[in-house]
């Protein structure tokens, strides 16, 4: 097999190394980097089931990051997946009733973004050296709540980097906001924008593709990169935990080697479920990929109709990390179902920008058959949290509850009782009020931070260390701007 390289979904760049793609983040033509082919896993699931998380992650990542030496890649992995996680399993799988919960919230910021953002700084530093980058790297990121804190924590005080995070000032939970605005590190900058996540994400994309801005950046001795899930250094590490949960189920004797399982993934920017799609293409025995949306159900509508339409009201929900109308990673799937046709992909993405929607062909729509899409509204999300806690004494955050509710809808619609893993994306302590009012509406009048102790008392779930830390932390970031002022704010921070 030829060496695996990377190319842009929109066709301008081809045959670039993993290191180049990781450092650049976004391709020059605005496209996303995708691998030249999807490699096949070369170890048996029985072999993988005997490995710890670090060794299994190496087996997955080494197939994609082929210009890293074994020593370099293992060093990145072992620095990332260490005592920052509160369990040696890193990503444990817990049986809850008839389903399995893949818990991805045991890292330092108690959300699934830790799984990839713990390793991205090490991948990026290694990659920059490999391709001879001497400029200081500026990580520019938009967040709907979780990516921001995880990226800030990962890059804080990392030499030769700065990180600037934009978040919707009224679109994250109070605890998510406190996590970000208390972030330490002389190289960290946090900005609330007057707008929603899509405004922040679109602003970041515009700045990335602004040639004049990038020239000014170069003159100042800087260059941009991204910590969003559009970066291939974010996406590939996420594939590892799908292999790991399958290996765990084999080890626990819950499934047989080769048995097909389904996965249900609460989905916003489409990166988490895209990683499952890649894992399946690599040979992991996954059946239906259950794509769970909240009231901002643009992905459900797309999977059902083949039309992606962002022209709709933006709804603030109790699962804010999924309050997204432009799912950036979907472009990678569009490229795949278009038969790797970069011209078709580029045209569709331009339609989304200029018209606000695009529609795929019938042939492309057939490529969506591996996915099942549905959504859970606010009431259904609350009912799911309450029901699962009362029945199984398992407490879910609202995002995970969306995934669980849509899994139940899938079973009802299809009659398919295949064993299923629901991806649990955040600790309920990240969304105390939303979680607690789901158990009892009387908690609606109590402050989010006061509810931390109430949650522990009512549920017995221990308070994570990350929560203890922010309760004592002082606010360090106060900047607010309009979404059309983002570029000016960056120039001010960087003094260019």
N, C-alpha and C positions, 0 to 999 in steps of 0.2 A: 504493500500500500504506500502511496506517495506521502510525503511529509504533510501533516495537517497545517494549513495556513489560514488566513482570514481574508474576507472580502466584504465590501459594502453591499448592503441590500439594494442600493440604488445605482451600483455599477461602476462608479468612478475609480475606486481603489480595489486592487486585487492582489493576492499573494503577499500579504503583509504578515509579519510574525506575530505571535501571541503577545510578545513584549510590546511591540509597537501599538497593537490594538488596545492593550490595557492602559498604556500611558495616554494615548490620544482620546480614548473614551468614545467619541463620536467621530464618524468618518467625515472627510472634507466636504462631501456632497450632502451632508445632513442625514445620511443613512446610518444603519447600525451594522456593526461588524458581526458576521456569521462565519462559522467554520466552513472550510472548503468541502468537507464531508463530515457526516456524523459517525464517529468511530464506534466499533463494537467492543463491548466489554470482553477482555481476554482472560478473565478469571471466572471460575465457576461460582455460583451463588453459595455453594457449600464452603468453598475457600473463603469467600468474603464474610461468611457468617462467623468465622473464627477470628476475624480481625477486630481491633478496636477502631474507634471512629477515625483517628488520625491516619492509620494505615489504609483503611478503606478509602478515605478521601484522597490519599496519594494515588491509589489505583485509578480513580476516576479522573482526577485533574491532570495526571501525567499523559493521558491520552489527548488532551486538548492543549496543554502548555508544553509543546514538544521542544521549544528552544530553551527551556529551563533544564538545568542538570538535576539529577536526582537529589543531590546534596542541597541545591538551592531551593527546590520545591519542598522537600521535607522540612527544611529550616523554616520556611514560611508557614507551613501547616502546624508545626509544633509550637511556634511562637503565638499562633492565633488561637488554637484550641487547647488552652491550658487552664490555670486556676481561675481565669475570668469566668468560666462556667461553673455552676454550683453542683454539677454532677459529672462523674467520670464518664458517663455514657454520652455526654454532650447533647445528644438528641434522643432521649428515651421514648419508647413507644409503650403506652399504657392501655390496657384493655378496660373499656368502660361499657358495660352492658354487652351489646352485640357488635360494637365497633371498636376500632383501635385509634387512639389519639397519638399522633406524632407531635411531641411537645418540643417546639423550637424556641422557647422563651427562657432558657436557662443561662443565657449570657448576661453580660454586664448591664445591658439596657432593657432586659426582660421582654424582648420582641424578636421575631424571626430574622429581622435584618442583621442581628449579630452574627448569624451563621455565615454570612458572606462578608460583612463589613469588618469582622475581626481579622480576616486574612487579606483584604484588599490593600491596606497600607504596606504590608510586607511584599505582596506581589508587585505593587507599583514601584517601590524603592528598588527592588531587584531588577525589574524590567527597565527602569530608567538608566541604571548603570549599564545594563547589557547593550542598550542602543545608544549609549554615549550622550544622554541628555544632561546638560550642565545647568540649564535654567531652573529656577525654582518653580515647582509645580503648584498651581492654584486649583484646588478641588472646588468645583462650583456645582452646587446641588440644590434641587428643589425637593421639599418633603411634604408629605401629607401627615406626618407625625412621627413615624418610627425611623425612617432612613436617616433623618437629620441627626438625631441623638446618637445613633449607632455609628454614623460616619464621623461625627465630632469626637466621640470617644476613641475611635480607631486612629484618627489622624492627629489628635491633640499632642503637641510638642514633638511630632515626627520631623526630623531634620529635613531641611530643604523643601518643605511643603507649607502651604497655607490652606485653610478650608473656610469657605463662605457658604452658609446655609440659609436659604429663603424658605419661610413657612407662612401659610395663611394665618394671620394673627387671630382670627376668630374661628378657625377651622380645625383646631386640634384640641385634645382634652387638656384640662388644667395641669395634669401631671405630666403629659407629654411636653407642654410648654415649659414647665418648671425644669424638666430634665435638660432642655436645650439652653434656656437663658441663664442657667447656673454653670454651664460648661466651663471648665478651666482650660488653660492653654494659651500661651501668647500668640499662637498662630491661628486661633479660632475666631470666627466672626459669625454672628447670628442676627438675622433680619426678619422681622415680621412684615408681611406685605398686606396692603389693603386690597384684598381679592381672595380668590379661591386657589386651590392647588393647581388647577390647569393654568391659571394666570401665571403662577410662579414657574411652572414647568415650561410653558411657552416662552416666557422671558429668558430662561436659561438657554433654551434652544436657539433663540434669536442671537443671544450674545455669543454663543459658540460659533455660529455661522457668520458673524459680523467681521468681515475681513479687515476693515479699518481698526476695529477695536483690538483684534488679534495682533495687528502690526504694532499698535501702541503697547500692548502687553509685552511683545518681544523686545521692544526698545527698552522696556523697564526691567528686562531680565527674567520675565515670567512666561509660563505657558499653561493653558487650561487643561484640565482633565475632569472627569466626572466620577462621582461615587454613586450615581443613580443606577438602577438595574439595567439601564441601557449599556453600561460598561460590561464587557465580556469577562472582566475580572470579578464582577458581581454574580453574573448568571451561572458560570460553570461551577463554582463551589456549591451552589444550591442543588445541583444534580446529585451530589454525594449523599444527601440525607434521604433521598428516595431509595437509593440502593441500600442505605444503612437500615431504614425501617423494614425493608423486605428481609434483609439478612437477620435482623433482630427477631422477626416473626418466625423465621426458620429455626433459629436458636431456641426460642421459647416453645417450639413445637406447636405453634398455632397454625402454621401452613406447611405444606410440603414443597420441596424444591421444585420449581417449575409451575406451581399453582398460580393462577391469575388472581390478582386483587385489583380493586378499584381504588381511586384516590379522590377525595373531595377537598377542594382548595378554595378558601375565601380569596377573592381575586379583585385587584384594583388595577395595577399597572401591567398585569399579565406576566410578570417575570417568574413568579413562584410556580404557576401552573405550566409555563413554558419549559421550566426545568424538568418537570415531570414528563412533558412531551419528548424532550431530548432523551431522558432516561429510558423511556419506552422504545424510542428509535435505536437506542444502544443495545437493546435486547432484554431489558428488565420486563418481567411478565406483568405489565399493567394492562387492565382492561379499559373501562370507561374513565375518562378524565372529567370529573364533575366540577364545572366552573360555577362558583357561587358568587352572586352579586348581591348588593344591598339595593335600596331604592334607586340608586343611580345605575340602572340596569342596562347600560349601553352594550355590555358584552353579551348578556342574555338575548337581547334583541338581535344582535349581530349573528350569533350562533343559530338562532331560530330562522332568520330571514335572509342572511347574507348581505344585509345593508348595515353599514356602520354610520350612525348619525349622532353627532355630538350636539346638534341643535335641539336642546331640551333644557328645562329648568335644572339648575344645579341644586341638589338637595343636601343639606347638612344633616347627617344622621348620627346615631350612637356608635357607628363603626367608621370613624372619620378617616382612617387610613385607606379606606376603599371609596371615599368620596372623590371619584375621578371620572371624567368624561372622555379623556383622551388617553387610552391605554398604550403607552409608547412601545412596549415590548411586543405588542400584537404585530408590528411591522415584520418581525422575524418570522412569525407564523405565516403571514401573508406571502412572504418571499418563498417559503417552503411549498405552500399549496398552489402557488403560481408556477411551480416547476422550476424554481430558481431563476425566474424571469425578472431581471432587475428593472427593465423598462416598464413592465406592467406594475411592479411594486412602486416605482417612482411616480407613475401617473396616478395611482390610487392615493398615495400620500399627498400629492399636490391637490387632488380633488378635495381631500379632507381639509386642507388649509384654505383653499379658495372658495369651496362650496359649502363646507361644513359637514360633508358626508361623502361616502363612496359605496359602491355596490360591486360585489365580486361576481364573477361568472358562475354559471351552474357547475362547471367542472371544478372550480375552486371551492364552491360551497360543499361539494361532495367530500373535499378534503377535511371538512370540519366534523366528519362523522365520528371521529374518536372522542369528541367532546359532547357533554351534555350540559346545557346552560339553564339556570333558573335563578330566582332571586328570593330573598326573604325580606319582608317589610319590617318596620320597627316593631310592631306588635308581635309578629312571628318570632323575631329575634329575642324579645323579652320572654315570651312564652317558652322558648327553647332553653334559655338559661335556667329558668325556674324549674321546668320539667326534669331536665337532666340532673340538676342538683338534688331535687327532692327524691328522684328515683335511684340515682347512683352515687349521690354525695360527691359529685365531680363538678367543680365550678369553672365555667368557661367565660372568657371575655366576649364582648359582642361580635368581634370578627369571627372567632371560632364558632360562635353560635350560628352565624350566617351559614358557614360551611356545613354544620351539622343539620340545620333546617333544610338546606337544599339537598343534602344527601337523602333525607327522609322523603323529600318530594320525588327524587329520582327513583327510589325503591317503589313508591306508590305508582308512579307513571309507568315504570318498566317491568315491575315484578322481579327484577334482578336482585337476588339475595347474595351475590358474590361478596366475600369478605372485603371490608372497606376500611381504609385508613383516612381519618379526617385530620387535616393539618391544623394543629393548634398554634396560632401565630403570635399570641401575646398573653402575658400574665393578666388575670383579672384586676390586679392591683394597678395596672396602667389606666384602667377605666373604672374607677371605683363607683362613681355615681351611676353610670349606665348599668353596671353589673348589679349594684345593690337595689336600685329601684325595680329591676327585673324580679328580684326576690320578694320585695315588698315596697309598694309605692310610698310608704311613710318616710323612706329615706330621701325622698326628693327634696326636702327642705334643708338637708344637712350638707355642709361644705364637703367638697371632694376629699380634702386632706383629713378632715375629721373622720370621714368614712373609712379611712385606712384601718384604724383600730376596731371600728364597728365590724368591718369585714372579717377580721381575724377572729373576733369574738363569736360572730354568728356562724362562720363556716369552718373554723379550725385550720384554714389555709395559712401557712406561715408567711409573714411579711418578708419579701425579698430584700437583700442588702441594698440593692439599687434604690429602693424607696426610702430606707433609713438615711441614705446619703443625701438625697435631695431635700429632705426635711430640714437638715441643718445648713444647707448651702445658701450662699448669698447670691443675689442676681448680679450678673456681670455684663449682660447684653440687653440694651434698651432700644436699639435702632428700629424704627418703623418707616416704611416708604410706600409710595404708590407703585403699582407693577411696572409703570413706564419710567420709573426712576431707578431701576435696578442697576443699570450700567453705570450711572453716576455714583451710586453707592459703592460699587466695586472699585471704581477709579479712586475714590476717596480713601478706601481702606488700603489700597496698594500704593497710593501716592504716585499715580502715573498721570 
